[in-house]
Amino acid sequence: MKTVDRLAALHARCFTTPRPWSAAEFMGLLDSRGCFLLDDDHGFLLGRAIAGEAELLTLAVDPEARRMGAGRRLVARFASTAQAMDADDAFLEVASNNLAARALYSGTGWVEAGIRPHYYGPRTNAIVMRLTLRAAQKGG
């Protein structure tokens, strides 16, 4: 099975709202500037780092392997990869009703930075979260 097909299949097992991404969408993202894939036996994370900022685009962990550390490992790898790509800050959007994901992100240092009303539909806001990867340089 091609990588993008495997990613799309796992994404479909993990998400119904928002809708899962297709293999073509994964291929397009992976071909875009600054995009990177972090793979794990139980899941994957797709991120992007450009011009000093990183974005965690999606994280999918096999439903049968949740709460075993895969998500936490992938988020930690995202932070180190984004730093290596010269990102100072990272951002993500998470559905306001996805309490498990919000707990994972909060537990790994992400803080709420804003809200995008109705981002995932008429009743579901996105919580924008931020992770500081590098402290601001002290000028003198």
NUKOLLO-220569 format. One line per field, with one value per residue (C-alpha): x, y, z; residue number from 1; residue in one letter. Coordinates in steps of 0.2 Angstrom, whole numbers, plus 5000, padded with zeros to 4 digits. Example, Ala and Ser with C-alpha at 12.3 -4.5 7.8 and 13.67 -1.06 7.14 Angstrom:
<nodes>
c1: 5062,5068 .
c2: 4978,4995 .
c3: 5039,5036 .
num: 1,2 .
residu: A,S .
</nodes>
This chain:
<nodes>
c1: 5000,5007,5011,4997,4984,4989,4989,4971,4965,4971,4964,4947,4948,4951,4940,4923,4921,4930,4930,4945,4958,4960,4976,4977,4976,4990,5000,4998,5003,5018,5024,5022,5036,5041,5029,5035,5028,5032,5027,5025,5020,5003,5000,5007,5009,5009,5017,5024,5038,5040,5047,5050,5033,5027,5010,5004,4992,4985,4989,4981,4984,4976,4960,4966,4983,4977,4983,4999,5010,5011,5003,5014,5029,5024,5020,5038,5046,5036,5043,5061,5058,5051,5065,5078,5068,5071,5053,5052,5033,5021,5002,4988,4969,4959,4940,4933,4924,4940,4944,4957,4967,4966,4972,4986,4992,4990,5000,5014,5016,5003,4993,4976,4979,4962,4946,4940,4921,4912,4928,4923,4905,4890,4892,4911,4924,4942,4954,4970,4985,5002,5019,5034,5049,5062,5063,5064,5082,5086,5092,5105 .
c2: 5000,5017,5029,5041,5028,5021,5039,5042,5025,5028,5046,5039,5028,5043,5057,5059,5077,5086,5074,5063,5068,5059,5051,5065,5078,5070,5069,5087,5092,5081,5089,5106,5117,5114,5099,5084,5067,5059,5041,5029,5011,5017,5033,5049,5067,5079,5096,5111,5124,5139,5157,5154,5146,5128,5121,5104,5100,5083,5070,5052,5038,5021,5020,5003,5010,5026,5031,5021,5036,5037,5054,5061,5054,5061,5078,5078,5074,5087,5100,5095,5093,5111,5118,5110,5118,5135,5138,5149,5145,5132,5133,5121,5120,5107,5105,5112,5096,5085,5084,5070,5080,5096,5087,5079,5096,5105,5091,5094,5112,5120,5134,5141,5156,5160,5153,5151,5151,5137,5132,5113,5117,5127,5120,5117,5130,5127,5131,5139,5133,5139,5131,5142,5132,5145,5159,5177,5183,5196,5212,5222 .
c3: 5000,4995,5010,5005,5004,5021,5029,5021,5028,5045,5045,5040,5055,5066,5059,5054,5058,5051,5036,5034,5021,5004,4998,4985,4998,5008,4992,4988,5006,5006,4990,4997,5004,5022,5024,5034,5039,5056,5056,5070,5071,5078,5069,5061,5061,5047,5050,5041,5045,5035,5039,5057,5061,5061,5060,5066,5052,5058,5070,5069,5081,5078,5089,5096,5101,5110,5127,5125,5121,5102,5101,5114,5105,5089,5096,5104,5088,5079,5091,5089,5070,5069,5079,5068,5053,5062,5068,5084,5087,5082,5080,5078,5077,5087,5088,5104,5108,5105,5124,5122,5109,5119,5135,5125,5118,5135,5143,5130,5133,5120,5126,5120,5109,5101,5094,5076,5077,5068,5060,5060,5057,5064,5081,5083,5085,5083,5097,5091,5101,5102,5107,5110,5102,5105,5118,5110,5108,5122,5114,5122 .
num: 1,2,3,4,5,6,7,8,9,10,11,12,13,14,15,16,17,18,19,20,21,22,23,24,25,26,27,28,29,30,31,32,33,34,35,36,37,38,39,40,41,42,43,44,45,46,47,48,49,50,51,52,53,54,55,56,57,58,59,60,61,62,63,64,65,66,67,68,69,70,71,72,73,74,75,76,77,78,79,80,81,82,83,84,85,86,87,88,89,90,91,92,93,94,95,96,97,98,99,100,101,102,103,104,105,106,107,108,109,110,111,112,113,114,115,116,117,118,119,120,121,122,123,124,125,126,127,128,129,130,131,132,133,134,135,136,137,138,139,140 .
residu: M,K,T,V,D,R,L,A,A,L,H,A,R,C,F,T,T,P,R,P,W,S,A,A,E,F,M,G,L,L,D,S,R,G,C,F,L,L,D,D,D,H,G,F,L,L,G,R,A,I,A,G,E,A,E,L,L,T,L,A,V,D,P,E,A,R,R,M,G,A,G,R,R,L,V,A,R,F,A,S,T,A,Q,A,M,D,A,D,D,A,F,L,E,V,A,S,N,N,L,A,A,R,A,L,Y,S,G,T,G,W,V,E,A,G,I,R,P,H,Y,Y,G,P,R,T,N,A,I,V,M,R,L,T,L,R,A,A,Q,K,G,G .
</nodes>
